[in-house]
Amino acid sequence: MRLLLDTHVLLWWLAEPERLPDEVVEAIRDTDNQVFLSTASVWEMAIKSSLGKLDLGTSLPALVSDVTAKQKFEELPIAHPHAVLVAEFPQHHRDPFDRILVAQAIVEGLTLVTADQAVMQYDADLWRV
């Protein structure tokens, strides 16, 4: 399984894993699965933490290092095909970070793990938490 975690799911995984269903926790822990960290999520956390809207409990570089080096999540850069696909989306969701995550999931053939009801309106492979 190839999973892309929505930013809030990533934050729950790191700080409040009890908020996630057991099946999701098991899937993230399963080393046979690939778990991706999108540049969009890092960018979103950077903006929200710099505005004082998000307390990461650590520095963003330390968080990213932990997730990529220790937890073996794979970096998922934003590429042109991701950005181009967003232009074709209906306006179910206005959040640009969520829209690019949906596009990345579609283009890369990933399952987007999310609790966001608006995201669930898109035609992507989604795992509702």
N, C-alpha and C positions, 0 to 999 in steps of 0.2 A: 504494500500500500504506500502511496505517495501523498503525504499530507502537507497542506499549507495552513498554518494557524492564523486566524484573524488576530489582530493585535490584542484584543481583550482576552482571547483564549490563551495567547502566549503569556500575558501578565498573570492570568489565573494559574496557569501551569507553574509559573515561577514562584508566586506568592501565596496562592490559595488553591492548590490542586484539588481540595475537597469540593470545590464548586463544579468540578468536571465529572461527568459520568465515569464510572469505573472502566467502561469499554474504551473511552477516549484516553484515559490515563494509561491503560494497557497498550493501546496502539502507539502512543507516543514513546513509551518505554521499550517497545519491541524493536530490537536492533535489526530485524529483517525489514522494517519499514523505513522509508526515507521521510524525514521531517524537514521542512524548509522554513527559513526565516527570510521574509521579503524585505528588500530595501525600503518598501513603502511603510512597513511597520516600524522600522528603525527611524525613518524620517518622521512619522507620526509621533512616536515617543519623544523624539528630540524637540519637536515643536511644542507639544503639550507640557513637557517637563520645563522647558525654558519659559513658558508662560505661567508656570506655577499651577497648572491644572492636573499634573500627574507627579506623584512622588514615587520614584523608582526604587527607593531604598538603597541605591548604589549609584555609581556613575554609569552613564549610558555606555561608554567604552567597556567597562567591566561587565555589564550585563550582556552586551553583544559577544564579548570574548567568552563568557561562561556558556552562552547558548551555542556558539559555533565550535569552540575548542573542547569544552568539557562534555557538553551534551550531544555533540556531533550533529547539530542541526546544520543543514546546508544553506549557504547564502543563495538567495534568489534575486539577482539584479533586475531592475526595470529595463525592459528592452523596447525597441520601437514597435514590434507587433503587439505588445501589451497596451501601449498608449494608443495605438491606432484603433484597436478593438473597442476601447472605451467610447469612442465617438459613435459607435453603432448601438449602444445600450439605450433602452428606454430609461426615463427618469424615475425609476423606482427608488433610487437612493441618490442623494446629492453629495454625500461625503466622498471626496476624491480618493481618499486612501482606500476606502472599501471598494470603490469602483475599480481601482487598479488591481486590488487583490482578486476580485472576481475575474478580471481579464487575465491575470497571470494563471489562475487556476484553469481557465478554459484553454488558453494557448499551450500551457505546459502539461495538460492532462493530469492535474492534481485535484485532490479532494480538499475543498476549503472547509475547515472546521470553524463553525461560528454559532453564536447565539443571536445574531442580529436578524430580526424579522424582515427588515427591508432588503437585506442581502439575499434572503431566501426566495425572493421574487425573481431572481435571475436564473437563467437556464444554464446552470453550472452544476458540477458534481459537488454536492454539499453534504456535510455531516452536521446536523442540528444538535447542539448541546443544550 
